[in-house]
Amino acid sequence: MRRLIVNADDFGLTHGVNRAIVEAHHHGIVTSTTLMANASAFDEAVQLAKSSSRWSVGCHLVLVDGEPLLDPGRLPSLVPRASKRFRNGITAFAARALSGWLDTDQVEAEATAQIRKLQSHHLDPSHIDSHKHTHMFPSALTGMLRAARTCGVGAIRNPFEVVAANFVRAQPGLWKRRAQVRTLRGLAGGFRNAVAKAGLRTPDGTLGIVATGSLDAHLFGAIAEHMPEGTWEFVCHPGYLDDDLRSIPTRLRESRERELAVLTSPETREALASRGVELISYRDL
């Protein structure tokens, strides 16, 4: 049995991202999305989230590359002194998380605030994940699991990817990203134990993280062809490149429109159907 959740990250980031995610749901294979509580197009995303009962909407927890909902002064391990923003990029966050400088209680407090914001707008988050997959690190994961339990959220992304060799043969330029993913895979066992102890559900793993920014029809076909048995999540980032997106510091710009084309292509749906892949959402876990 092969089951696949197709989750679009960054809901609420910009109007163009919102429009593309909804389009990829109504006319493509996206079954779930995760909403950023501290993004500029949040209010629009909330209304769009309520436009369909067929998908699940979770919370995309942001601890890097953005502003906290809580007073930054309460989050010294997450926000640099004299700043109102989280640290930029995953590298500095990872260094603090792995060296013991990340305060789990602060992670829990900010994660709780972000989940509660969705709930205050009458959304019932089906799951949580995190921007740049920060919850792969144990100290961040512990705080996020506490927040999920406090807020009644029952599922979380498994951020550890199953990497098939042919993915890299299809796109040789992905060697560096593949190496980064493989290096962090040693954290996967601890992740599973922590999630089970917290009583949350999670898929068997993810597909598509290595392909982020490089996804095309050929690469998606390779992923579908070699998808293992089990329940997996395909992580994607559709969007339209507009002025709002150009103003945001992100490497994912033109690639979002390419991903949208793949996600809404009849050939993509056929690639999954031919392998007997059942599309599900986080509500079906």
C-alpha positions in Angstrom: 0.0 0.0 0.0 1.3 3.4 -0.9 -0.4 6.5 0.5 0.8 10.1 -0.1 0.1 13.4 1.5 1.0 16.3 -0.7 1.5 19.3 1.5 2.1 22.9 0.3 4.2 24.9 2.7 4.2 28.7 3.2 0.5 29.3 3.0 0.0 33.0 4.0 3.5 34.1 2.8 2.2 36.3 -0.1 -1.0 36.7 -2.2 0.7 34.9 -5.1 1.7 31.9 -2.9 -1.9 31.7 -1.5 -3.4 31.8 -5.0 -1.1 29.1 -6.2 -1.7 26.8 -3.3 -5.4 27.0 -3.7 -5.1 26.3 -7.4 -2.8 23.3 -6.8 -5.5 22.0 -4.4 -8.6 22.5 -6.6 -6.9 21.6 -9.9 -4.0 19.4 -8.8 -2.7 17.0 -6.3 -2.2 19.1 -3.2 -4.2 17.6 -0.3 -2.8 19.6 2.7 -1.2 22.9 3.4 0.5 24.6 6.4 -0.3 28.2 7.3 2.3 30.7 8.6 0.8 32.6 11.5 3.2 35.5 11.3 3.1 36.1 7.5 1.8 39.1 5.7 -1.0 37.4 3.7 -2.3 35.5 6.8 -5.8 36.9 6.8 -6.4 36.1 3.2 -5.1 32.6 3.7 -7.5 32.0 6.6 -10.4 32.8 4.4 -9.1 30.6 1.6 -8.4 27.8 4.0 -12.1 27.7 4.8 -13.1 27.5 1.1 -12.7 23.7 0.9 -13.6 20.9 3.2 -11.5 18.4 1.2 -8.1 19.5 2.5 -6.4 19.6 5.8 -4.8 22.8 7.1 -2.0 22.8 9.6 0.4 25.3 11.2 3.8 26.1 9.6 5.8 27.0 12.7 8.3 29.7 12.0 11.4 30.1 14.2 13.8 31.4 11.5 13.4 34.1 8.8 10.5 36.0 10.3 9.2 37.9 13.3 7.8 36.2 16.4 4.3 36.7 17.7 5.5 37.0 21.2 7.6 39.9 22.6 11.2 39.2 21.3 12.5 40.0 24.7 10.9 36.8 26.0 12.8 34.8 23.4 16.5 35.5 23.8 17.6 32.1 22.5 15.6 32.6 19.3 16.0 36.3 18.7 19.3 38.1 18.7 19.7 41.0 21.2 18.4 44.3 20.0 16.5 42.6 17.1 12.8 42.0 16.5 13.4 39.1 14.1 14.5 35.5 14.3 17.9 34.6 13.0 18.1 34.2 9.3 18.6 30.7 7.8 18.9 27.3 9.2 22.7 27.2 9.8 22.7 29.5 12.9 19.6 27.9 14.3 21.1 24.4 13.9 24.3 25.5 15.6 22.4 26.8 18.6 20.1 23.7 18.7 23.0 21.2 18.6 25.2 23.1 21.1 22.5 23.4 23.8 21.8 27.2 23.4 18.2 26.7 22.3 15.7 27.1 25.1 12.9 24.5 24.8 10.5 26.5 26.9 10.8 29.5 24.6 10.2 27.3 21.6 7.1 25.9 23.2 5.8 29.4 24.1 6.2 30.8 20.6 4.9 27.6 18.9 1.9 27.7 21.1 1.2 31.3 20.2 1.4 30.5 16.5 -1.0 27.6 16.8 -3.4 29.5 19.0 -3.5 32.3 16.4 -4.9 29.8 13.8 -7.4 28.5 16.4 -8.5 32.0 17.2 -9.5 32.4 13.6 -11.7 29.3 13.9 -9.3 26.9 12.2 -8.6 23.5 13.6 -5.0 22.7 12.7 -4.7 19.1 11.5 -0.9 19.0 12.0 2.3 21.0 12.4 5.5 21.3 10.5 8.2 24.0 10.6 9.8 26.5 8.3 13.2 25.1 7.2 12.4 21.9 9.1 13.7 23.2 12.4 11.8 20.6 14.3 14.3 17.9 13.2 16.5 19.1 16.1 15.6 17.6 19.4 15.5 20.7 21.5 13.1 22.4 19.0 11.1 19.3 18.6 10.5 18.9 22.3 9.0 22.4 22.6 6.9 22.0 19.5 5.5 18.6 20.7 4.5 20.2 24.0 2.8 23.0 22.1 0.9 20.6 19.9 -0.3 18.6 22.9 -1.4 21.8 24.7 -3.3 23.0 21.7 -4.8 19.6 20.8 -3.0 19.1 17.5 -2.5 15.4 16.7 0.0 15.1 13.9 3.4 16.3 12.9 5.6 16.1 9.8 8.4 13.5 9.7 11.1 15.7 8.2 13.5 12.9 7.4 13.6 12.1 3.7 13.9 8.7 2.0 16.4 9.4 -0.8 16.5 7.0 -3.8 19.8 6.9 -5.8 18.0 7.6 -9.0 16.8 11.0 -7.7 20.3 12.2 -7.8 21.0 10.6 -11.2 18.0 12.4 -12.5 19.3 15.7 -11.2 23.1 15.6 -10.6 23.1 19.1 -9.1 21.2 17.8 -6.1 24.3 16.0 -4.6 25.0 18.8 -2.1 21.4 18.9 -0.8 21.3 15.1 -0.7 24.5 15.1 1.4 23.0 17.6 3.9 19.8 15.4 4.3 21.9 12.3 4.8 24.0 14.0 7.5 20.9 14.8 9.5 19.3 11.4 9.1 21.0 10.3 12.4 18.3 12.3 14.2 15.5 10.3 12.8 15.3 7.6 15.5 15.1 10.1 18.3 12.4 12.0 16.4 10.2 8.9 16.1 10.7 8.0 19.8 9.8 11.5 20.9 6.7 11.7 18.7 5.4 8.3 19.8 6.0 9.3 23.5 4.0 12.5 22.9 1.2 10.5 21.3 1.2 12.3 18.0 0.9 10.7 14.5 3.5 11.1 11.8 4.0 9.7 8.3 6.8 7.3 7.5 8.9 10.1 6.1 9.1 12.8 3.5 9.7 12.9 -0.3 10.6 16.1 -2.1 12.9 17.9 0.4 16.0 17.3 -1.7 14.1 18.4 -4.8 13.0 21.7 -3.3 13.8 24.5 -5.8 14.6 21.9 -8.6 11.4 20.0 -9.0 10.3 19.3 -12.6 8.1 16.7 -14.3 11.1 14.3 -14.8 12.2 14.4 -11.2 8.6 14.0 -9.9 8.2 11.0 -12.1 11.4 9.5 -10.6 10.1 10.1 -7.1 6.7 8.5 -7.9 8.4 5.5 -9.6 10.5 4.7 -6.6 8.1 5.6 -3.8 8.3 2.9 -1.2 5.4 1.1 0.5 3.9 3.1 3.4 2.5 6.5 4.1 4.6 9.4 3.0 4.5 13.2 2.6 5.5 15.1 -0.5 6.7 18.6 0.5 6.1 21.3 -2.1 6.2 25.1 -2.4 3.9 26.3 -5.3 3.6 30.0 -5.8 3.3 32.9 -8.3 6.3 35.2 -8.6 4.9 38.7 -7.9 6.3 41.8 -6.4 5.5 40.6 -2.8 7.6 37.5 -3.3 10.4 39.4 -4.9 10.6 41.6 -1.8 11.1 38.6 0.5 14.5 37.1 1.1 14.0 33.6 -0.2 15.8 31.4 -2.7 12.4 30.0 -3.9 11.1 32.4 -6.5 10.9 31.2 -10.1 10.9 27.6 -8.9 7.5 28.1 -7.3 5.8 28.5 -10.6 7.6 25.5 -12.0 6.3 23.4 -9.0 2.8 24.7 -9.6 2.9 23.5 -13.2 4.1 20.0 -12.0 1.4 19.8 -9.3 -1.4 20.6 -11.6 -0.3 18.5 -14.6 -2.5 15.5 -15.6 0.8 13.6 -16.2 1.6 14.0 -12.5 -1.7 12.5 -11.4 -1.2 9.7 -13.9 2.3 9.0 -12.6 0.8 8.4 -9.1 -2.2 6.5 -10.3 0.0 4.1 -12.4 1.9 3.2 -9.2 -1.3 2.7 -7.2 -0.6 5.7 -5.0 -3.6 6.9 -2.9 -3.7 10.6 -2.2 -4.7 11.4 1.3 -4.5 14.4 3.7 -3.3 14.7 7.3 -6.9 14.2 8.4 -6.7 10.6 7.1 -3.6 9.6 9.1 
